[in-house]
């Protein structure tokens, strides 16, 4: 994977275009970066062209200007598409990443071959009451981060992953998250229920882990029923399913993409 930077933006991205086949775009969860997909890169590079992006405020996408906002992520991803002549792609998002791949689909539907959303929610049909419930829990976590990122990461890894190996991997990425980047996440609310529901012109897969929060499992089940789309509840996994059960995740994703 080659590390590149998008000109005149703070965005770092990683690309492998040696497969000469369809593109797959990976967007990561909050507080970590593209490296959470390392086991997916090992599996999919060579089978697909692969693009991974560090979301604003994460990884190496931190040198932001005053006008840079997380609301621009879809626009920046589209700029990467234009730079590399990517006509359309499959999108895979975990947690926060699932928000941005949906926002991209809202704005650039013709460039989407499919969406695979794990540990996420339907941003065009989201119950604000559930959002407020989640926000209260997230605020308690943020308070930990004010005092210590390590303290925050230690608590966050137990929410974000289920297996001890995945928790350790998540923690080692999370402790590199910078406190100043919390401000970017405040704009996420501006992407919720912004676009009307419409018939999707691409395939959709929604899923989460068996040990994710009960509310997330409820959201995934309701989403799949409402849209009559593919669904998977990955056994033995928590919120970041791709880190907890990488082999099973890769098999599930490859089956969906093919």
C-alpha positions in Angstrom: 0.0 0.0 0.0 1.5 3.3 -1.1 1.0 6.3 1.3 -0.1 9.4 -0.5 -1.5 12.8 0.3 -4.3 14.7 -1.4 -3.1 18.1 -2.5 -4.3 21.2 -0.7 -6.1 19.1 2.0 -5.1 17.4 5.2 -6.0 14.0 3.9 -3.6 11.0 3.8 -4.6 7.9 1.9 -3.2 4.5 1.0 -3.6 2.8 -2.3 -2.8 -0.4 -4.2 -3.9 -0.5 -7.8 -2.0 -3.6 -9.0 -5.0 -5.9 -9.3 -6.5 -4.2 -12.4 -9.9 -5.1 -11.1 -12.8 -3.4 -9.2 -11.9 -1.0 -6.4 -12.7 -1.5 -2.7 -12.6 1.5 -0.4 -12.1 1.0 3.4 -13.0 3.6 6.0 -12.1 3.0 9.6 -13.7 3.5 13.0 -13.3 6.5 15.3 -10.1 7.0 17.3 -8.0 4.6 15.2 -7.0 4.8 11.5 -6.6 2.8 8.3 -4.4 0.3 10.0 -7.4 -1.4 11.7 -7.9 -3.0 8.3 -4.4 -4.5 8.1 -5.7 -8.1 7.9 -8.1 -7.0 5.2 -5.3 -5.5 3.1 -3.4 -8.7 3.3 -6.4 -10.6 2.1 -7.8 -8.3 -0.6 -4.8 -6.7 -2.2 -4.2 -8.5 -5.5 -7.9 -9.6 -5.7 -9.1 -6.0 -5.9 -7.6 -2.5 -6.2 -7.7 -1.2 -2.7 -8.0 2.4 -1.3 -8.0 3.3 2.4 -8.4 6.8 3.8 -7.5 8.3 7.2 -10.6 10.3 8.2 -9.9 13.9 9.2 -8.3 14.1 12.7 -7.1 10.4 12.5 -3.9 8.8 11.5 -1.9 11.2 9.4 -4.9 13.3 8.3 -4.3 15.8 11.1 -2.7 18.9 9.5 -5.9 20.7 9.0 -6.6 24.3 8.3 -9.3 26.4 9.9 -11.8 25.8 7.1 -11.3 22.0 7.1 -14.3 20.0 8.4 -15.2 16.4 8.7 -18.2 17.3 6.5 -15.8 17.5 3.6 -14.8 13.9 3.7 -17.0 12.8 0.8 -15.8 15.7 -1.3 -12.1 14.7 -0.6 -12.7 11.1 -1.4 -14.3 12.1 -4.7 -11.1 14.2 -5.4 -9.1 11.0 -4.8 -11.3 9.2 -7.3 -10.8 11.9 -9.9 -7.0 12.0 -9.3 -6.7 8.2 -9.8 -9.4 7.9 -12.4 -11.6 5.7 -10.2 -15.0 5.5 -11.9 -16.8 3.5 -9.1 -16.0 1.3 -6.1 -17.3 -1.0 -3.4 -17.2 0.7 0.0 -16.6 -0.9 3.4 -17.1 1.1 6.6 -16.8 0.2 10.2 -18.6 2.3 12.8 -17.6 5.9 12.0 -16.5 4.8 8.6 -20.0 3.5 7.9 -21.3 7.0 8.3 -19.0 8.4 5.7 -19.5 5.7 3.0 -23.2 6.4 3.3 -22.7 10.1 3.0 -20.5 9.5 -0.1 -23.3 7.4 -1.6 -25.8 10.2 -0.9 -23.7 12.6 -2.9 -22.1 10.4 -5.6 -24.5 7.5 -6.0 -23.3 6.7 -9.5 -19.8 6.0 -8.2 -21.0 3.3 -5.7 -21.0 -0.3 -6.6 -22.0 -1.5 -3.1 -22.0 -0.5 0.6 -21.0 -2.8 3.5 -21.7 -1.1 6.8 -20.6 -2.7 10.0 -21.4 -1.3 13.5 -23.2 1.6 12.0 -26.7 3.0 11.4 -28.8 4.3 8.6 -27.9 8.0 8.5 -30.9 8.8 6.3 -33.4 7.2 8.7 -32.0 7.5 12.2 -34.0 7.8 15.4 -32.8 10.9 17.2 -33.7 9.4 20.6 -31.2 6.5 20.0 -28.6 9.1 18.9 -29.1 11.0 22.1 -28.8 7.8 24.1 -25.5 7.0 22.4 -24.3 10.6 22.8 -24.7 10.4 26.6 -22.5 7.3 26.7 -20.0 8.8 24.4 -19.8 12.0 26.5 -18.8 9.9 29.6 -16.0 8.4 27.5 -14.9 11.8 26.3 -14.5 13.0 29.9 -11.9 10.2 30.3 -10.0 11.5 27.3 -9.8 15.0 28.8 -7.6 13.7 31.5 -5.7 11.0 29.6 -5.8 9.4 26.1 -4.3 6.2 27.6 -7.1 6.1 30.2 -9.7 6.7 27.4 -8.1 4.1 25.1 -8.0 1.5 27.9 -11.8 1.9 28.5 -12.6 2.3 24.8 -10.9 -0.9 23.7 -13.4 -2.9 25.8 -16.3 -1.3 24.0 -14.7 -1.5 20.5 -13.4 -5.0 20.5 -14.2 -8.4 22.1 -11.2 -10.6 21.7 -8.0 -9.8 23.8 -5.9 -9.6 20.6 -8.2 -7.2 18.9 -8.5 -5.1 22.1 -4.7 -4.8 22.2 -4.5 -3.8 18.6 -7.3 -1.2 19.0 -5.6 0.2 22.1 -2.3 0.7 20.4 -4.0 2.6 17.6 -6.3 4.6 19.9 -3.4 6.0 22.1 -2.1 7.8 19.0 -5.3 9.7 18.6 -4.8 13.4 19.4 -7.1 15.3 21.9 -7.4 18.2 19.5 -9.1 16.0 17.0 -12.2 15.5 19.1 -13.5 18.9 17.8 -14.0 17.4 14.3 -16.4 14.7 15.4 -18.9 17.4 16.7 -19.9 18.0 13.0 -21.1 14.4 12.5 -24.6 15.4 13.5 -24.8 17.5 10.3 -24.7 14.3 8.2 -27.6 12.7 9.9 -31.1 12.7 8.3 -29.9 15.3 5.7 -30.9 13.4 2.6 -34.3 11.8 1.9 -34.7 8.0 1.7 -34.7 6.7 -1.8 -34.4 3.4 -3.5 -30.7 2.3 -3.6 -29.2 1.6 -6.9 -26.5 -0.6 -5.4 -26.1 -3.6 -3.1 -26.2 -3.1 0.7 -24.8 -5.3 3.5 -25.3 -4.3 7.1 -23.8 -6.1 10.1 -22.2 -6.1 13.5 -20.8 -8.4 16.1 -22.6 -10.8 18.3 -21.1 -9.0 21.4 -21.7 -5.4 20.1 -24.0 -3.2 22.2 -27.6 -4.5 22.2 -28.9 -1.3 20.7 -26.5 -1.7 17.7 -27.8 -5.2 17.1 -31.3 -3.8 17.2 -30.4 -1.1 14.8 -28.9 -3.6 12.3 -31.9 -5.9 12.5 -34.3 -3.0 11.9 -32.2 -1.6 9.1 -32.0 -5.0 7.3 -35.7 -5.6 7.6 -36.6 -2.1 6.4 -34.4 -2.3 3.3 -34.6 -6.0 2.6 -30.8 -6.1 2.3 -28.1 -8.6 3.2 -27.3 -8.8 7.0 -24.7 -10.6 9.1 -24.3 -10.8 12.9 -20.7 -12.1 13.2 -20.3 -14.7 16.0 -17.6 -14.1 18.5 -17.1 -10.5 17.5 -17.7 -7.2 19.1 -18.1 -3.7 17.6 -15.0 -3.8 15.3 -15.9 -7.1 13.7 -13.0 -7.0 11.2 -10.4 -6.9 14.0 -12.1 -9.5 16.2 -12.8 -12.1 13.5 -10.7 -11.2 10.5 -10.9 -14.5 8.6 -14.6 -14.7 9.0 -15.0 -11.1 8.1 -12.9 -11.4 5.0 -14.9 -14.5 3.9 -18.2 -12.7 4.5 -17.1 -9.6 2.7 -15.5 -11.3 -0.3 -18.7 -13.4 -0.7 -20.8 -10.2 -0.7 -18.5 -8.4 -3.2 -18.5 -11.3 -5.6 
